[in-house]
Amino acid sequence: MTSMTRSRRANFLIILILGALSTVSPFSIDMYLPAFPQIAHDLRTTPAEISLSVSGYFVGLAFGQLFYGPVLDRFGRKPPLYAGLALFVLASIGCATARSPEAFIAFRLLQAIGGCGAGVGALAMVRDFFPVDESAKIISLLILVISVSPLFAPSLGSVITASAGWPWIFSVLTGYALILIAVLALVLPEGHKPDRGISLHPAAIVGEFRTIMALPQFSIYAIAGAFSFAGLFIYVTGAPIIFIGVYHLDRAMFGLVFAGLACAFIGGSQLNIWLSKWHQNQKIFRVALICQAVIIAVILAGTWRGWYGLPSNIVLLLLYLPFCGVAYPNAAALALAPFSRNIGSASALLGFLQMAIGALASTSVGLFHATSSLPIYAVMTVSAVIGLAILLANRKNAATGLPAQESPNAVTQ
C-alpha cells in the first residue's frame, strides 16, 4: 500500500511511530547527562570516567548501524527491531544495576548496539512507506523530533535524578523501549518483506556496501551531506568553549543561548518541508551548501580580524545553523533514492558515514586544544567547503536518474 492510497491519518501514525523510533538514541545519550556526578559517586569513580560511556555509546551507534542494514533487508523490518529493542531493554537494566564504571560503560555499549537499529529502521522505512519525492519532507519531520528531544531530555533526566535517583532514568528508557515493541507489533505494518537472497556472510556484506558506495548518486550525496552536517557536530562540541570559555556566560545563560540556536537548526529542517513543495531536492541541497560555506567563511574571517562580539556571534550562527537543517534531509533523500531492495544497507551506510565524519570532525576541536572560537570556526569552514567541493566537482555524476522503483540498481544490487 502506497502513501497515496493510505489515509492521512494512517500516514500521520506511521510518521509518528518512525519519529518515536528515531528518538531512542537521542534520549539515551542526553537524558543521563545531568546524572554524571551522582553516577560517579555511586560507582566510586570520576565524572570524567563516566563520560567514557558517551564515547562508548557513539562507537556502538556508528558500527552497530553497519550490522543492522543487511539484517533489516534480510529478515524484514520488524524482527531485527524486536531483537534490537530487546537488547536495549536488557542493557538498560544492566546500566541501572551496574556496580562498577567498567560494567556501566560496557552496558552502555550494548545499549547503543541495541538501540541504533531503531534509527536505521526508521530511516529505511521512510522509503518503504513513502515515495522518493516525499522522502526529504518526511526525513525533515524525523529530524525535527530528533532535534527537539535533546532540548528537554536533560531536564527530564534532572527531574528523575533529583526525585528518584539516576537508575530510574534507565528504567524509564526500558519502559519506552517496551512500549515501542508493543506499538511495532500491534500498529505498524511491515514495510519490507524478508529477502532471503541477501547474504549475511561478512564478505557479502562488505561487497554490498562496496556496491552501494560505487553508485555515484549515493556516495556523492552521502559524503557531501555528512561533511555539511558535520558543522553541527563541531558547533555542539565547541559551543561551551565559545560561549563559556570566550564570552564567560554562566551555565544558565549558556543553556538559553544553546537552546535558542538549536531552534535555528530545527527551523531550518522545517523550512525544508515548505521548500520541498516548490523546488527539487538537488537545487535545495546545492543552494544550502553554498549558503552554509559562505556564512561560515564570513564568521571565520570576522573572527580572525577580531570584528565580532557575543551578539554578532549569536546572530551569525542563527544564520548558519538553519542551512545544516535544510541540507541534510535532502542529501539523505537523494542518496537513498536509487534503492529499494537494499534500502536497509544503504540507510545503515548513510548513518555510519554521517556519524563517522561528524565524530572525526568534532574530535579535531580537541586535537587542536581549542581555547578560542577561531580554530572551531576554522574546522567548521573546512568541513563546509569540503562538502560543497565534493558536490560541485561531481555535479554530472550526482545527477539523479530514475526513481527507485524503475532504477536498475533497485533490482540488481
N, C-alpha and C positions, 0 to 999 in steps of 0.2 A: 504494500500500500504506500503510495507516494504522499508527499506533503500536500499536494493539490487535492487528493481525494479524502484525506483526513480532515476532520473538522478543526476549526481554530482552537477549540477547547482542547482537543487531543494533542495538537501541535504544541500548545502552551504547556500542557502537562509534561510532554517529552522534554521540552526545553528546561522546565523546572527541575526534572529529575537529573538531566545532564549537568545542570548548574550545581545541584547538590553533590553529585559525584566529583565535580571539579574542586569543591571546597575541602575535600578530605585532607589533602596535604597542606594547603594554607592554614587550616585550623590546627593541624598537628604541629606545624612549625611555630606559629605565633601565639597560641593560647598559653603555652607553658613558660614563655619568656619571663614574665614578671615573677615567676616562682623560683628563679635560679638561686637566689640567696637561701631560701628555705630548703630547696632540694640539696644544695651543697652542704648545709648544716646537718640535715638528717643523714646524709650519706658520708659525712665526715671528710669532706673534700673542699675544694675551692670553686667559686663560680666559673673561673677560667677553665677548669677541667670539665665542668658540666657543659660549658659552651661547645666542647668537642662533640656533644650529642647532636648539635645543629649540623656540624660538618658531616657527621655520620649519616644524618638523615639525607643530606644533599647527595652524598655518594650513593646511597641506596636508591634515591629518587632518579638519579641520572642513569645508572646502569640497569636498574630494575625495568625501566621502560623498554630497553632493548629485548628483554626476556618476554615481556607481555605482548609485544607486537605480533610475533609469529603465533603465539598461543591463542590470541584473540581471533586470528584468522583461521587457525586450525580447528578450534573447538567451538566457534561461535562466541558471541559476546558474554553471555550470562555465566556459563560455568567458570571461566577464568576470573570473572568479577566476584563470584561467590567465594572462590578459593582465596583470592587476594584479600578481600574484606575479612574473611575468617582468620587469615594470618594476622591482619591488622588488629583484630579483636584480641587474639592471644598475646600479641606483642604489647598491646596497650595494657593488658592485665599484668604482663611481666614488668612494664615500666612502673606501674603503680605499686608493685610489691618488691621492687628491686631493693637490695640491701647493700649494694656497693656501686661505686661510679662505673666500674667496668661492666657490670651486668646491665646497668641503666643504659649505657652507650650502646651495648650490643642489642638490647631490645629495641632501642630507637632505630638502629639499622634495619632490623627485621620489620619494624613498623613501617618504615619507608618502602621496603620491598613489597609489603602487602598493600599499602595504600596507594602507591603510584599507579597501580593498574586501573584505579578508578578514573584518574585523569586521562590516561591513554585511551581507555574505553570510551570516555565521554567525547573526546575529540574524534575518535574513529566513528562513533555513532552519529555525529553531525552529518557525515557523508552517507551513512546508512539511511537516515530518515529524511534528509533534505537535499535538493538538487544543488549542482555546482554554483549556480548564480545566487543562491541564498546562503551559501556557506559562510562568507565573510560576515554577514549580518548576524548569524547565529553564534559564530565564534566571538564576535564583539559582545554579545549578551553574556556569554560564558566568562569573558574577561572582566565584564562588569562585576559579576558575582565573585570571581577570584580576587579582584582588586578591592572590593568593599570589605571582604572578610578580614583582612589584616587591620582594618580601621577599628573594629570592635572586638576582635578575638583576644587581644591582650587585656582589654578592660574586663571581658568576661572571665579570663583566667585570673585576673587580680581579685575579682569578687569571690570566685570559687576558692582560691588560695586563702584569702582572709577569713572566709566563713567556715570552710570545711577542711582545708589542707590540700596541698598540691596533689596527692594521689587521686583526689576526686576529679581533677582535670582529665586524667586518663580514663576514669570511669565514665565521664561524660562522652569522651571520644569513643569509648567502647559502645555505649548506648546509641550514639549517632550511627556507627557502622552497622549495628544490628538492625536499626530502622531502615537503613539503605538496602540491606539484604532483603528485608521483607517487601519493600517497595519494588525492588527489581523482580522479585518472584511473583508478586500479585498484580502489578500495574504496568510495568514497562514491557512492550512486546519485544520479541527477539528480532534484532535488526539485520542479522547476518547469519546465514545458515553455515554450519560447520563445513569446512573444505578439507576433506581427507587427503587431497592432493598436495597439501602444503606440508613439507617435511620439517620436523623439529631437530633433525641432526645438525650439530654445530656447523658443519661445513655448508649445509644447505641454507642455514640461517644467515651465515656470513655472505654466501652467494646472493641471497635475496636482498640483503642490504646493499651489496655492491651493485646489483641490478637497478635498485631504486636510485642510488646516488648517481648512476650513469645516465639517468634521464635528466637532460639539461633543465627542464622546467622545474623539477623538484630541487636539484642541487643549487641552482642559482637563487631561487626564491627562498629556500630554506636557509641558506648560509647568509645571504644578504639580509634577510629578515632577522636572523639571530644576531648579527652584528648591530643592526638597528636597535633591537630590543635590549642588547647588552648595555646600552646607555642607561636604561632604568636600573639594572643591577649595579652599575658603577655609582650612579647617583645615590641609591639606597645605602651602599657601603660608605660613601664619602659624606653623606649628609650630616652625620654628627661632627665630623671634622670641620666642615664649612660653618655650620650654624652654632655649634657649641664651642669648638676649638678656636675658630677665627673671630666670630662675632659675639661669643660669650653669652649666648642665650641660655637661660635656665632650662631645666628639663621640661617644665610645664609649657613654657613658651615654644620650645623646640617641638613638642608634641603637636601644638596648634599649627605651627608653620608646616610641619611634615604632613599633617592631615590635609591642610589646605592644598598643598602641592600634589598630594595623592589624588585629590578631587580633579585636578587639572588632567592627570593621566586618565582617570575614569571618564571625564568629559570627552576626551579625545576618542576613546573607544566607542562611546555612544554617538558622537558626531559621525563616526564611520557608518553607523546604521543608516543615517539620513543620506550620506554621500553615496552609499552603495545603490541607492534607488535611482540615482541620476548619472552616475559615472561608472566606467569599467574599473574592475579591481586593479588592473595593471596601471592605469593612469593615476589612481588614488595612491597606490604604493610608491610610484615614481616621484610624484609631487611631494609626498610626505617625507621621503628620504632626502630630497633636495632641500626642503624647508628645515628639516632636522639638522642637516650638515651646516647650512648657512647660519642658523641661530646659534648653534653651539660654537661655531668658529667666531662669531661676534662676541659671545660670552668669554671665550678664551683670550681673544685679542684685547678686550677691555680689561680683563683681569690682569693680564701681563703688563698693561700700561698703568694699572692702578686707578682706573676710572670709576669703579663701581664700589658702592657700599652695600649694606644689607638690603635696603628696599630695591635697589637695582637688580641684585642677585635674585630676589624673590620674583620680581616681575619677569625677568628674562627666563627663569626656569618655568614660570607659568606659561610662557610662550613655547618653550622647548618640549615639555613633557607630553602635551596633547598629541604631538606627532608620533611619539612612541606608541600611544594608544591607537592611533589611526593606522600606522604602518603594519604592525604585526598580524592583525586579523586578516588583512589582505594577502600578506606573504604566506600565511598558513593555508588560506583557501586556495591560492594559486599553486602552491607546492603540492597540495593533496588532490587537486582537480583531476589529474590523469588516472587516478587509481580507483578501483572498486574491489577487485578480488583480494588484493593485499593491502588494503587501506590500514589495517591494524599495524602492520610492519612499517608502513610509511609514516603513520602517526607517531609511532614509537621513535623512529629515527629522527623525525622532526623535533620531538620533545627533547631527545638526547642532545641534538645539536644546539638547541636553544639553551639548555641547562649548562652544557659543557663550555660553550663560547662565553655565555654570561658569567659563569663562575670564574673562568680564566681571566676575563677582562676585569672583573671586580677584585680579584686577587692581586692584580697589578698595583692597586692602590696601596695595599700593604707592603708589597715588594719595594715600592718607591719610598716607603716610610713617610707618606704624605702628612705634613703638618699644616699645609695651607691649601687653598682651593685651586691653585694653579695646576699642580700635577693631576688633580682629579678631573678638571675640565679638559686638560690635555688628553687624557686617556679617553674621555667621552668623545672628543673631537676625532681622534684617530679611529675609534670604533665606528662612528657615523660615516666618516669618509671612506673607510674600507667597505662598508655596506653599500654605499652609493656607487663606489667604483666598480664593485662586482656586478651590480645591476647594469650600469651604463656600458661596461665593457662587453657585456653578453646580451645586449638587448635583442639581437636577432635570434640567438639560441633560446632566449627566455620567452619568446612569443608562444602564447598558449595555442594548443592545437584543438583537437576535437574534444567535446565533452567526454567525461569519464566513461559513460555507457557506450560511446562509439569508438573510444580510443583503443588501438591495438594493445597498448600496454595494460589496459584494464583486464584483458582476457589472457594474454600470453605470459605475463610476468609471474 
